[in-house]
């Protein structure tokens, strides 16, 4: 009980640091989007979002590769083996340098064909699009080789540093957005160059910090190179890279397919939807960033029960956090967008609503994915997951050939999320001894009932007001009050309510 309690307090403390960061960065990021869209215009913003979509792809790539490397780091910390941590770091540096070169070459090859006739980009903006793409290749290279440093920070659960760097990065992007409004040169090119420069600067800061603060961050291939470990990590990294790569292709492929059939204006709608979804989801994924090291350390220390219990409870809590922010936005999205943006591109609202539903479904199974990674037997799981990540794109292409509307893409990807969630459940049962029936009853059904009740009652209350502003205030208040009562009495079971009472009482009595 003591280990569980201490772990819970550590996760809560780290989550607190990250939420302070999110409280700042979310509003800054949304304002940056408004500023950049107004400065560049819908067409140039759509072009940047399409061509520089590699940055969005890097979110998948960097997160997946960091999680894979962090798994080995945290596992060794659970074993209290510093020598092994140094070997893991050195092998990881070598692996990611090789991956970075391969990815950069592949991006340049694919980018050449995309920009020479596949993508629907106005002729007078092709040169700018090519420059932005090269900026992103450089940024990608540095992002990949810095993955071991991100993994070290996460393995040490140093969320204070993560919070500080996140806030710094958001304000640098704000400075760039303000600067381009006054720039005389091509605003699109300047924006792409400076955004890539920010990514490189942040990675250098992380590297310098790790060298100064962590004993295992010492590069010495002669002393710490370990061939059996290289094979083990190479195998693990290759399967993780397979999944992250197909996830990238799936995400970026959506933009390409939409561009081919509907043009860059729809890409602007897609980019805005992804921005809103990403910022709102950050409040939930932030908690998972604090939780993931605990899962790997618990498995490394031989405590499978703690790992699995933390994963299941984390799934519920993170899903509830998404609902807290998603539901009022789903209900009042047209009015919120009219306040936020001066010009809302077509399809933006329906794209965003469908994307939020997709994210809610995926959130239910994210911690189970982390549990499978912690155990380490990932080959079959990654193959099946990768397969289902790619299938929706050709289906959407065929549907668009038959004049289906643009939002069909997100409907297909909602079904994909359900299928991948089912695959994750199966492999978590096989490798982590998860009870599927208990998870469905205690997590999936309770979360679904909670969401439906809060959403339905909030919509019912909103129909009594016609004034947009007062209706928004009512929706925010109603959804929050309903959230507290519904999560407590419907979302949590009796045992979880008792555990929460005990934790909250103990936490506040000692702080």
C-alpha positions, 0 to 999 in steps of 0.5 A: 500500500505504501508503494502504491501511495507513494507512486500515486503522490509522485504521479500527482506531483508530476502531473501538477507541474505539467498542468501548470505548463498546459495552462499556459501553453494551450492558450498561447498556442491557440492564439498563435494559430489565430494570429498565423491564420490571419497573417498567412491567409487560409490558402498559405496556412493550408499549404504550410499545414500540408507540407510542414505536416512532418512536424505533426508527424514528429509528434507520433514519431518522437512520442513512440520512439521516446516511449520505446527508449524510456521503457529500457531506461525505466526498466533499468532504473527499476532494477537499480542498475546504473551501468546498464543505464549507461549502456542503454543510453549509448546504444540508443544514441547509435540507433537513433543516429542511424534511424535519423539518417534513414528517415531524412533520406526517405523524406527527401525522396518522398517529398520530391515526388509529392511536390512535383505533381501529386499535391494540389499547390498553386504554381506560384507557391511551389518554391516556398513549399519546397523550402518549408519541406527542407526545413522540416527534414532538418528539424526531423533529423535533430528531433530523432537524434535527441530521442534518447535525451527525452527518454532520460528526462522522462525516465527520471520523471523530471516533469518540472524541466519538461514544463519549463521547456514547454512554456519556453517553446510556446512563447518562442512560437508566439514571438515568431507569430508576432514577427511574421505579421510585420515581416517584409519577406515571404511570410510563409517561408520565414514562418517555416524557417523560424519554426524549424529553428525553434525545434532545433534550439529546444533539442539543444537545450535538452541535450545540454541539460541532460549532460549536466544532470544525469550520470548515465548521459555519458557517450563512450562507445568503446566502454559502454557498447553492448552488442547483445543489448544493441540487438535487443533494443534494435529489435524493440526499436524496429517494431516500435518504429514500424508502428510510429511510422505507419501512424505518421503515414496515416496522419500525414496521408489524411492531409494528402488525400484531402488535398488531392480531392478538395484542395488546400483550403480543406487542409486548413480546416484539417490543421485547425481541427488537429490543433484544437484536438491536440491542445484539448487532449494535452490535459489528458496525455499530460497525465500519461506522460507522468504515469508511463515511467511508473509502469515501466519501473513497476514491471522492471521491479517485478510488480506486475500487479501495480503496473496493471492497476496503475494502467487501468486506473490511468485509462479511466482518469485520462478519459474523464479528463478528456470529457471535462474539456471535450464536452463543452467544446463539442456542444458550443463549437460554432460559437467558440470558433466564431470568437477564436477565428475571424474566418472559419474554413469550411468543414472545420467544425464537423472535422473537429467534432468527429476528431474529438470523438475519435480521440475519446475512443483512443484514450481508453486504450492508451495506457494498455499500449504502455503496459504492453511496451513495459512488458516488452513482447511487442512484435505481433502487437505492433504488426497488427496495429500497423496494419490497421493504421494504414487500411483506412487511407485506401478506403477513403481514397476509393470513397472520395472517388465516388463523391463522398464528402470530406468528413467521411475520412474522420468517420472511417478513422473512428471505426479504425480506433475501435478496431485498434482498441480491440487489438490492444485489449487482446494483446494486453490480455495475452502479455499482461494478464488483463481481464478483458471482461473486467476492463470492458465493464469497469472502464469502457462501459462506465466511461461511455455512460459517463460521456453520454449522460454529461453530453445529453444533459448539457445539450438539454440545458443549452436549448433554453438559452438563445443568446450565444454568450449566456448559453456558453456560460451555462454550458460550461457551468452545467457540464462541469457540475454534471462532470463531478457528480457523474464521474463520481457516482457512475464513472467510479465503482465503489472500491475506487471511490473509497480509494480516492477518498483515502488518497485525497485525505492523505494527500491534503493532510501532508501538504 
